[in-house]
């Protein structure tokens, strides 16, 4: 199975191509340019350099959330546009699970996935690395740093934190005496290769969807929606 994977959930943007679980190519960029400018040219250049036609791609996978609202919409819209003409299938991948997959070989360790959600919160999920895969220990969620710290203190296994919120969590929790490690730099940030690995697992579970059914998964109201609700409550 040939998978084209897209990751635009945070500051970095990437695209990857995998064939039967093996990485063929990955383009990763953290230049500060908007993903609407970089993602599609990245996909085109990668396919051209690999000598692969889009017609050979079986599945388009995307990090569907949580993450930056704008970034998620760009990634999901790009995936929907790519699959529409040929009615290809999509893999709607958890951004957090995708972050954990490149660390799945660390058997026995708890992978703490963290994205900075502002307001002293992180988007988070916990996974146990099994060596060949992942065992989910918590749902994807938006959680306060205080609540997450209390939860991690109850886990005796070795813990490693990954994601664009990794340093925030590491610095916060180490100051409080909690033992955990930072994922190495080359595995710390979100990547399309992780999305491709998550898509392989999703396909094995029969979880692929049509482009029509592909939607972002935000896990939290946008700032505009929160402010609207606050205004409505203040006028009641």
ABEGO torsion letter per residue (X at the ends): XBBBBBBAABABBBBBBBBGGBBABBBBBBAGBBAAAAAAAAAAAAAAAAGBBAAABABBBBBAOBEBAAAAAAAAAAAAAAAAAAGBBBBBBBAAAAAAAAAAABBGBBBBBBBBAEGGBBBBBBBBBAGABBBBABBBBBBBAAAAAAAAAABABBBBBBEAAAAAAAAAAAAAGBBBBBBBAAAABBBAAAAAAAAAAAAAAGABBBAAABBBBAGBBBAAAAAAAAAAAAAX
